[in-house]
Amino acid sequence: VLDAANGAGYKVAPKVFEELGAEVFTTGVKPNGANINERCGALYPEKLAENVRLYKANLGIALDGDADRVVMVDENAQIVDGDTILAICARDMQKRQLLKNNRVVGTVMSNLGFIKAMESLGISVIKAQVGDRYVIQDMLRHEANLGGEQSGHVIFLDHNTTGDGLVCALQVLRIMIETDAKLSDLASFVQRYPQTCVNVNVASKPPLET
């Protein structure tokens, strides 16, 4: 099931997966200029999960409006966010000896389960500020070729210099096919920890270390 968020990927995304031989059920492919990200896409993956159940699909793929993010849903309708997708891709790249310097760039919002999953493989995690521009900045600074955010921005520096939801989804599909594994099997590698993010207004923001 593919949800293109009534955005930039509404036309090309279904074609990509159909041309590769997938049976594709689409939602969020009728943009009218005002309904982009409207209760659909990567920002609202719950609807995608419902459709995965409805169509008994192998997985769901949700892009956001400008298609630079992806959130996925496994065959059991469980949401697989950017942290877990990043972990799946990092493990695969390490196995294929493609993970540069054996490190990956996450953010300060990366789930502790992701950090521990990487530690279990001996992969070091650089924690960037939140925002894909900070992720790419730290990838260049620390000579890493994989980085991403919980929100679903995942950057494969060997392919391009920004997040691309289609490229990321295709990488996960490739891993599923090559390992003959369901998405739930791949995702089970990351045991997520409870996490809450709260914005707090402050008068100034000195470094916490001080």
PETA-V690726 format. One line per field, one symbol per residue. ss: DSSP state (h for helix, s for strand, l for the rest). phi: phi as a letter, one per 30 degrees, with the letter a starting at -180 (. if undefined). A space follows every 10 residues. Layout:
ss->???
phi->???
//
This chain:
ss->lsslllllll lhhhhhhhhl lllllsslll llllllllll hhhhhhhhhh hhhhhlllls ssslllllls ssslllllss lhhhhhhhhh hhhhhllllh hhssssslll lhhhhhhhhh lllsssssll lhhhhhhhhh hllllsssll lllsssllll llllhhhhhh hhhhhhhhhl llhhhhhlll llllllllll llllllllll
phi->.bccihbdcd cddededddd jddcccbicb dbjbcdidha iddbdddded dddechddab bcccecicbb bcbddcicdc dedddddedd ddddechcdd hhbbccbdce deddeddded cicdcccddd kdddddeddd dchccbalbe djdbccddca cbdbededdd dddededdch cddddddddc cdceabcbdb dbdbbdeedd
//
